[in-house]
Amino acid sequence: MKLVPLGDKVVLRQLVAEETTKSGIVLPGQAKEKPQQAEVIAVGPGGMVDGKEVTMQVKVGDKVIYSKYAGTEVKLDEEEFIIVKQSDIVAIVED
């Protein structure tokens, strides 16, 4: 199955990164707060949203930082995704 977002929506997959404390203890993904960094999986077409023209500024494969409590969590084929509005994405992470 495939998620196809509508309007200005973006489908994200959270990046799970293990974190090491200053003392060298590795914290697994569930022992800390949810990350706010994710990879863009699918992007809606943009267009007219609430009477305003929306141009999509992110693309599939981008790594982004999104608002902490934004979006709708969806589980599909045992994978978890977050669907957010483009305006809930605060930055694109460039390597």
Contacts in CASP RR format, 6 or more apart in sequence:
PFRMAT RR
TARGET T0000
AUTHOR 0000-0000-0000
METHOD contacts of the structure
MODEL  1
MKLVPLGDKVVLRQLVAEETTKSGIVLPGQAKEKPQQAEVIAVGPGGMVD
GKEVTMQVKVGDKVIYSKYAGTEVKLDEEEFIIVKQSDIVAIVED
1 76 0 8 1.000
1 77 0 8 1.000
2 42 0 8 1.000
3 11 0 8 1.000
3 41 0 8 1.000
3 42 0 8 1.000
3 74 0 8 1.000
3 76 0 8 1.000
3 81 0 8 1.000
3 83 0 8 1.000
4 42 0 8 1.000
4 44 0 8 1.000
5 11 0 8 1.000
5 42 0 8 1.000
5 43 0 8 1.000
5 44 0 8 1.000
5 83 0 8 1.000
6 44 0 8 1.000
6 45 0 8 1.000
7 44 0 8 1.000
7 45 0 8 1.000
7 46 0 8 1.000
7 47 0 8 1.000
7 49 0 8 1.000
7 54 0 8 1.000
8 44 0 8 1.000
8 46 0 8 1.000
8 47 0 8 1.000
8 49 0 8 1.000
8 54 0 8 1.000
8 56 0 8 1.000
8 85 0 8 1.000
8 86 0 8 1.000
8 87 0 8 1.000
9 44 0 8 1.000
9 83 0 8 1.000
9 84 0 8 1.000
9 85 0 8 1.000
9 86 0 8 1.000
10 40 0 8 1.000
10 42 0 8 1.000
10 43 0 8 1.000
10 44 0 8 1.000
10 56 0 8 1.000
10 58 0 8 1.000
10 83 0 8 1.000
10 84 0 8 1.000
10 85 0 8 1.000
10 86 0 8 1.000
10 89 0 8 1.000
11 40 0 8 1.000
11 41 0 8 1.000
11 42 0 8 1.000
11 43 0 8 1.000
11 81 0 8 1.000
11 82 0 8 1.000
11 83 0 8 1.000
12 38 0 8 1.000
12 39 0 8 1.000
12 40 0 8 1.000
12 41 0 8 1.000
12 64 0 8 1.000
12 66 0 8 1.000
12 81 0 8 1.000
12 82 0 8 1.000
12 83 0 8 1.000
12 84 0 8 1.000
13 38 0 8 1.000
13 39 0 8 1.000
13 41 0 8 1.000
13 79 0 8 1.000
13 80 0 8 1.000
13 81 0 8 1.000
13 82 0 8 1.000
14 34 0 8 1.000
14 35 0 8 1.000
14 37 0 8 1.000
14 38 0 8 1.000
14 80 0 8 1.000
14 82 0 8 1.000
15 35 0 8 1.000
15 37 0 8 1.000
15 38 0 8 1.000
15 39 0 8 1.000
15 63 0 8 1.000
16 29 0 8 1.000
16 35 0 8 1.000
17 29 0 8 1.000
17 35 0 8 1.000
17 37 0 8 1.000
18 26 0 8 1.000
18 27 0 8 1.000
18 28 0 8 1.000
18 29 0 8 1.000
19 26 0 8 1.000
19 27 0 8 1.000
19 29 0 8 1.000
19 32 0 8 1.000
20 26 0 8 1.000
20 27 0 8 1.000
21 27 0 8 1.000
34 68 0 8 1.000
36 65 0 8 1.000
36 66 0 8 1.000
36 67 0 8 1.000
36 68 0 8 1.000
37 63 0 8 1.000
37 64 0 8 1.000
37 65 0 8 1.000
37 93 0 8 1.000
38 63 0 8 1.000
38 64 0 8 1.000
38 65 0 8 1.000
38 66 0 8 1.000
38 82 0 8 1.000
39 61 0 8 1.000
39 62 0 8 1.000
39 63 0 8 1.000
39 64 0 8 1.000
40 58 0 8 1.000
40 59 0 8 1.000
40 60 0 8 1.000
40 61 0 8 1.000
40 62 0 8 1.000
40 63 0 8 1.000
40 64 0 8 1.000
41 60 0 8 1.000
41 61 0 8 1.000
41 81 0 8 1.000
42 60 0 8 1.000
43 56 0 8 1.000
43 58 0 8 1.000
43 59 0 8 1.000
43 60 0 8 1.000
44 56 0 8 1.000
45 56 0 8 1.000
46 54 0 8 1.000
46 55 0 8 1.000
46 56 0 8 1.000
46 86 0 8 1.000
47 53 0 8 1.000
47 54 0 8 1.000
47 55 0 8 1.000
48 54 0 8 1.000
54 86 0 8 1.000
56 86 0 8 1.000
57 86 0 8 1.000
57 92 0 8 1.000
58 64 0 8 1.000
58 86 0 8 1.000
58 89 0 8 1.000
58 92 0 8 1.000
62 92 0 8 1.000
62 93 0 8 1.000
63 92 0 8 1.000
63 93 0 8 1.000
63 95 0 8 1.000
64 89 0 8 1.000
64 90 0 8 1.000
64 91 0 8 1.000
64 92 0 8 1.000
64 93 0 8 1.000
65 89 0 8 1.000
65 90 0 8 1.000
65 91 0 8 1.000
65 93 0 8 1.000
66 82 0 8 1.000
66 84 0 8 1.000
66 88 0 8 1.000
66 89 0 8 1.000
66 90 0 8 1.000
67 84 0 8 1.000
67 88 0 8 1.000
67 89 0 8 1.000
67 90 0 8 1.000
70 82 0 8 1.000
70 84 0 8 1.000
70 85 0 8 1.000
70 88 0 8 1.000
71 82 0 8 1.000
71 83 0 8 1.000
71 84 0 8 1.000
71 85 0 8 1.000
71 88 0 8 1.000
72 82 0 8 1.000
72 83 0 8 1.000
72 84 0 8 1.000
73 80 0 8 1.000
73 81 0 8 1.000
73 82 0 8 1.000
74 80 0 8 1.000
74 81 0 8 1.000
74 82 0 8 1.000
74 83 0 8 1.000
75 81 0 8 1.000
END
